[in-house]
Amino acid sequence: MFERMRRRRTAESSEMQRRSFEMWARLEGRVPPEVERMRAELPPAESAALVDDFLPPELRVPSHDQLDGRMMPWAKPIVLDGEMVICTRCGAYRDWLVLSTRDQIWLRCRAGHQQHEPRLDTAWYNRHAGPADATHATFEDCLRHLGH
């Protein structure tokens, strides 16, 4: 019985070693000979099409480097360090637009007053923001889209 278990473990470990070797070979850039042969048989146009598997331009989303900023609505009051954040000019305490730009967070109340909030950071924004539903060319277009 123990001999059978030992043989099974050896077979399983050799299979794992083979898979591990194949993975490392792929990571180091070594390509198995059968893949090289298949690539050589394909015409250049088809082999280029096989490599280009990135999304078509109409489905791509701009990266954070290509955007001037992002914003999201925040209807609830914001409480930081046990204190409710209020607009310094009109006293509003909810129905904010939270703007994230240049590693700073700005709050904009419904009346259009903006204030920098140093207690919030980009990590907070990323944790609370959902996926972007639209991209706008101007700040005003985005405000219209969000109903402000």
ABEGO torsion letter per residue (X at the ends): XAAAAAAAAAAAAAAAAAAAAAAAAAAAGBBBAAAAAAAAABBAAAAAAAABABBBAAABBBBAAABAEBBBBBABBBBBGGBBBBBAAAGBABGBBBBBBGGBBBBBBAAGBBBBBAABBAAAAAAABBBBABBBABAAAAAAAAGX
